[in-house]
Amino acid sequence: MTVNVEQVLEAVTAAGKEVFADNWGTISTYAETEFKKMSQQMVDIAANVAKHEIDASQGYSAEVGKMLMDMQRLSTISVLIAMSAMTMVAAQQALNAMLEIVKNTLGGVIGSIL
């Protein structure tokens, strides 16, 4: 399944709106910018993992993809905390809920690195 940034962004934003519900109006402008960055990173990571699956001399392994996704998670958690005064645990739970929705919606290589 080929996934583009707009598909991921749509899924991430829908999940964010659901998870942040009552607070979405307060954080939406900044969150949407962060979600665009996160979506681009997820698609780039997935594309490189897919390249590696076809030709081991290209892209990077799923293990490296997972490490890069973990780095992206930590970065996004920091932003969520900063923009919403959430605790680390609440931010992690919110991001996990969002990524689970993305994984269930889009699956494929993105699902394998989440």
GIBEL-V331217 format. One record per backbone hydrogen bond with DSSP energy under -0.5 kcal/mol. CO is the residue of the C=O (numbers start at 1). NH is the residue of the N-H. If there is no record, write none. Layout:
# GIBEL-V331217
co=(CO;CO)
nh=(NH;NH)
This chain:
# GIBEL-V331217
co=(4;5;6;7;8;9;10;11;12;13;14;15;16;17;20;21;23;23;24;27;28;29;30;31;32;33;34;35;36;37;38;39;40;41;42;43;44;45;46;47;48;48;49;50;51;55;61;62;63;64;65;66;67;68;69;70;71;72;73;74;75;76;77;78;79;80;80;81;87;88;89;90;91;92;93;94;95;96;97;98;99;100;101;102;102;103;107;107;108;109;110;110)
nh=(8;9;10;11;12;13;14;15;16;17;18;19;20;21;23;24;26;27;28;31;32;33;34;35;36;37;38;39;40;41;42;43;44;45;46;47;48;49;50;51;52;60;53;54;55;58;65;66;67;68;69;70;71;72;73;74;75;76;77;78;79;80;81;82;83;84;86;85;91;92;93;94;95;96;97;98;99;100;101;102;103;104;105;106;107;107;110;111;112;113;113;114)
